[in-house]
């Protein structure tokens, strides 16, 4: 593509504060994601594009590097810079796919999806909750159905849910959302300015990284648990605009942040005035006999909690929420009203019926989830003993370290053998974790056995490939 043509498409990308390369990367990212720069498009070299934009070459180099780490572009010496992936790749050849590709383009082949960790069918508790909700809906009078902050009954149910967990909560502190992903998007829109710093764990939930990148955030990484958070606050001349972590059954490692570490983190964030988001979507998924520490919000009222029924019950409900200090909750409600006047009323009423029974439901399912975890772990130990995993006490996924090569190139081989895994690089904003993959254990034992059989065949095939240790240049894959 001609540099002047791309400069024209970029338009006024430099408006706003923050490092220019982040603003340029954000604009390029949007052009790629919206299809204005299709896969395979050749992008201008660094110097000509910098000249057309009247910026330093370093700005273009840094922006390209940011997009390369995200897997949106490919840079190879001698062949230039291109938007990742062929125009219409086959499933076996796909690279640089969006994080939610499997949702946008459902597969109809025989690929076992170990990348998407979510319940695959609504449990009976959902059906009975809808039956009660529809009865209540039929008796409703003078109900417009518009509730940008959420239906009052559901807001009370979520507030009571936190109060039972030792965090007294008023319904006015609750904003109901269409799932946890919308909750993160609203929080990013409310708190993150282009170029602002967001502290994240490395690795972490890829949907959060996508959301923060969409708002042109500078992602600064810390180890799991935001280890080193206090030191960053002391040494940084510029206060982070936001901090995000998954404190319980961490996605992807399964780690649980200890009680004392939770309190120190929450207190430090409150003292520095940094909004701290605790993603609790997986908090109720402990195995039998394992009890998780109280929410971070139990230590400091300023902590913002994000919850959802997608992982603990069923994603088709599309019910999530934000628990925040009252002023922040009011601000988020006003922000949501501009874009969305509220979610499905039947779903919200069903969720309100379901929430008082959430803990019991998760406990009922815990033994089966652990059995499937144990089955997958045993299969991996038997057939792929060189792969390394850390034990987990709950959650839905295993974080696997490959003995050689990288998750990006192995995923392509695994796809050709009929199984999809999630490469670790897409979960790590630092560019690390390339030697890891994430796989879930929610499938039936029979499916997990077949998946490991295919992974074993793929691994043997991968080991025979001379390029397997070199890694791939496009990294993103499909996951939630």
N, C-alpha and C positions, 0 to 999 in steps of 0.2 A: 504493500500500500504506500502511496505517495505521502511523504511527511506533511505536506500542506493539507491534503485531504483529511488525514487523521486529526490534525490540529483543528480543522473546521468542525469535525464531528465532536471533538472534545468540548468545544464551546467554552463557556466561562467557568472552567474547572477550578480556578485559583481563588475564587471567592471563599472567604472563611479564614479562620486562624489555624495554626498548626503547621507542621513541616510540609513543604510543598510536595515532597515525594508521596506522602500519604494521600494528599488531595488528588494528585495525578493518578495514583493507583486506584483510588475510589472511583474516579470517573471512568478509567479504563475497565475496571471491574464491572461497572454497570453496563458498558457497551458490550462486553463479552456475555454477561448473564442475560441480557435482553435480546441477544442474537444479532445486534448490529455489527458485531465482529464475529462472524461464524467460525467454527472450528476449522483450522487449516489456514486461516488468513495470515499472510505474511505481514508483520509489523515493521515499521521503519527502523533502521539502525539508530543507535544511541545519539550520535552527533547530529545527523540531519533532523531528527525529531526535536532535539534540544534547541537547535537553531530556529525551527519553525515555531516553537513555543516561547522562544526568548527566555529560556532558563538554562542553568548550567547542566552540563552533561551528567554530572553526578545525580541530579534530580531524576533524570530519565532512567539511569542505571539502577538507582535504588527502587524506583517504582516497578520496573521490570522484575527486579529480584524479588520484591514482595509478591508479585503475581506468580512468579515461578514457584516460590515456596508453597503457595496455595494450590498449585497445579493448574492454574488457568492458562498459563503460557508455557511454551517449551523454548529453551535457548540452547542451541548447539553451535559450537564453533565451526564455521565454514558453511553453515546452512541458515544462519540468522535466527530470528525470533518469530514464532508462530503461535497463534491461538491453539490451545491444546486439543488434540484429537482430530480424526477425520470427520468430514461433514456428516455422514450417517454411518457410524461404525457399527459393526455387528457386536453382539454382547461379548463375544470372545475377544474382541479387539479393542474394546472401549478403554480409553485412558482419559484422565482429566474430567471425569464425570462429576456432575453436581452432587453435593452431599446427599440430596434427597432424590437421586435419579430413579431409584426403584419405585418411588411413589408417583413421580411424574410420568414415567414410562414403564408401567407394570410389565413384568416378564411373563411370557406364556410358554417358556421352555422348561426343561427339567433341572433347573439350577436350584440347589438348596441354599437359601439365603441365611447365612450365619452372620450377616452384617447388621441386619435390622433386629434389634432386641425389643420385642413388643408382644403382648398376648395376641394370639391369632383368632380368637373367637370371644364373643361376649359371654361371660359366665352367667349362671342362673340368677345371681343377685341383681344383675342389670335388668333382666326381663321383669322380675317381680317389682323392682323399683319403678320401672316405666308403667306398669299396671297401676300402681298406687298414684303415680304422678298424673296419669291421664284422667283418673277419677277426680283428682283435685282440680285439674285443668278444666274439666267439664263443668265444675261448679263455680268457676271463676266468673266474676261480674265486674264490669268497668275496668277491664284489663287490656291496656294497649299492647303489652308485650315488649315495650321499649324500656330497657333497663341497662344503660351504659355501664354502670358500676356493678351490675349483677342483680338478680332477683333478690329481694330482701330475705326471703326464706333461705336461700342458699348462702347468702352472706352470713346469716346467723348460724347456719350449720357449720360453715368453715371456722367462724370465730369460736364456736363451742368445741370444735375439733382441736384447736390450739389450746384452749383453756384446759381441756382434759389432759393435754400433754405438759401441763405445768407452765403455760405461757398465757396468762389472762389476756383476752383479746376482745375488743369491741367490734361489732359488725361494720362500723365506719372505717375500720382499719383494713377491710378486705375489699379487693377489686377482683371480680370474677372475669376470667379471660377464656378465649377459645383455645385452651391447652397451654402447656408450659412454654411453648415456643413463642406464642403471641405475648406472653408475659415478659419474656426476655426482650422481645422487640420493643415493647412499650417502654421498658426500663432504659434500654439503650437510647431510644428517642428522647427520653426525658432528661437523661443525665450526661450523655456523651456528645461533645462537640467535635467537629472534624479536627483530627490531630491530637485530641485528648488521649491521655494514657489510661488504659484499663489493665489492671493486674489480673492475670489468669494463671491457672495451674498448667503445668506441662508434664503430661498430657491432660486433656479435659474433653468435655462434651463438644463435639464438632459443631453442633447447631448453634451453640453460644458463640464460637469463634466466627462463624458466618455472619451472625447478627451484628457483632461488634465491628467486623470489617465493613459491613454494609454502611455503617455510620462513620467510616474513615477513621477508626480509632487506632492509636498506636498501642499494640499489644505487648506488654512487658510480662515475661514469664517468670514464675517461681516454681519450686518443686511442689509436688502434691501436698495439699494442706496449707498452701501459701506460706511455706516455711521461708523465713527471712523477711516476712511482711513488715515487722517492726523496724528492721534495719533499713529497709527501703524508705519508710516514712521519715526516718531520721536523716538519711543521707540525700534524699531527693530535694532538689531546689524547687521542683514543681509538683504540687500535690496531685496524686492520681484522681481522676474523676469518678472512678468506680473500681471495685474489686469483686471478683466472682469466683466462687468455689462450689464444689460438690462435697459436702462434709461427711455424708453418710452413704456407704456403699458406692464409693466414688466411681464415676464413669470416666475411664474404663477399668481402673485397677482394682476396684472393690474395696479400697481402704476406708476405714472409719476413723475420723479425727477424734482423739481422746478428749475427755471432758475438760481437762485443764487447758489444753491447746485451744479449744473452742472459746473458752472464757478470755484468754489472753488476746486472741485474734479480735473478738468482738469489742473488747475494751479498747484496744489500740485503734481500731477503725473509728470508734465513737469519739475518742479523744482527738483524733486527727481530722474529724469531719469528713471522712471518706465513706460514702455509701457502700455497704458490704452486702452482696447478694449471696444468700445461702440457697442453693438449688436442692430442694428436698424431694424431688420427684421420685427418688428411689429409697427414701428414708424408711418406708414401712416394709421393706423386702428382706428382713433379717431371717436367717435360718433358725430352726427351733433351738431354744436354749441360749440364744444370743440376744442381748438387750443393748440397744443403741443409746448413746448419751442424749440428753435433752437438746432441743434445737438451740442454735446460736442465739436466737431471739430471747431465750430464757436468761441470757447474760446481759444483753443490752437491747433496749427497746428500739434503738436506731437501726438494728439489723433488719434487712429486707429479706423475707422468705418467699420463695417461689414453690408452688406445689401443683400437682396435677393428678388426675385419675388414670392417665394414659398407660402407665407402666404397672400400677398396682391393680387396676381393674380392666380397662379396655380403652384403646385409643379412639375408638369410634364415638365415645361420649363427647370428646372435644371439650372437656371441662378442666380448666386450670384456674389458678388464682395467685394473687400477690398479697402478702401481709406486710404492711408498712406503717410507719408513723402516720397519724391522721392527715397532716398537711400533705405528705407525699402521696397518700392514697387519693386524696381529693384532686391533686394535680394530675395524677395518672388517669383518673376517671374523666376529667375534662379533655385530656389528650385523646383518650380512646373515643370519646363522643364525636370528635371531629371526623374520625375514620370509620367508626362502627357504633351503631346505636344499641348494640347488645347482642348476646348470643341466643341460641335456640331456647325458648321458654320450656318446652317439654324436657329437654335434656337437663336444664338447670333444676327443674322440679324433681326429676329422677335422681340427680346427684344429691339433692337435699335429703331425699329419702334414704339414699345409700350411705352417706357420710357417717352417720352414727354407728354403722356396722362395719366401717372400713377396717379397723384394727382386727376385728374377729375374722373377717374375710381373708386378710393377708396371713393371719396365723393359720387358718385352715389350709391355705395353699402352700405354706412354707415347707412342709415336709416333702411334698411332691417336687417343689423347685429344687430342694437340696438333693433329692434322689437323682434328678436329671443332671445337676451339677456333678455329683459323684460319678455318675455313669460316663459323662463326657471326660472327666478327669482320668478315669480308669482307662478309657479307650485311648486317650492320648498317651498315657504312660506306657501302654502296651505296644502301640503301633508307631508312635513317634516319641520315643524316650529322650531324644536329644532336644526336643522342644522344652522350654522352661516356663512354668507358670507359678504364681504365688497363690497360696491358699486364700480363700475369701470366706466371709461369714454371712454373706447375703448378696443381694443384687441380682444381676442377670447375665453378666459377662465374665469371660476370662481374658486376661491380658497376657499374651503369649510372646515370649522372646525367641526368635529364630536363631539357630546357631551360626548361620551365615546368610549372606545375601540381604535382601530387604523386602519389606512387606508389599511395596508397590509392584515390583516385578513378579513376586510370588503370586499376588492376587490375580494377575493376568493368566498365569499358568493354571491356577486353581479354577478360574472361570472356564477354561477350556476343558477341565475335568468335571464340570458341573457343580461347583460349590463356590459361593461368594463369601469372602472375608473382608474385614475392614483394615486397610493398611494404617499403621500407627502414625505415619507422617501427617495424615490429615487431621489428627487430634492434637498436634503439637505445634503451637505457634512459633516455637523457637527453631523449627526446622529439624528437630531431633526425633527420636522414637522411630526412626526408619526401620530398625531391625525388629519391630514389634508388629503384631496383628491383634485385632480384637475379634473374638467370636462369642456368640451367646449360647446358652444352654437351655433355652425355653422349649425347644422342639421335643417331640416324643423320643424315647430311647431308641426306637427303631430308626428314626430319621437321623439321630445323632450318630448311631453306629454306621449308617451308610455314608454320612458326611465325613467321618474320620477315615473310612475306607477310601473315599475319593481324595481326601487331603493327603493320605499316605501315598497314593499313586502319583498325585501331583507333585509331592515333595521329591519323590524319586526321579521324576521327569525333570524337575527344576534343578536338581543336583547335577544332571548331565549336561546342562546348558552352559556354554562358556561365558555367556553374558550375565549369568545370575548374580554375580557378586558386584556388578557395576551399578545396579540400581536404575530406576527409571526417572525420567525428568518430569513426568506428570504424575501427581500424587493423590488426587482426591478420589473418593469412592462413595459408595452409598451407605448411609447409616442414620439411625436415630437412637 
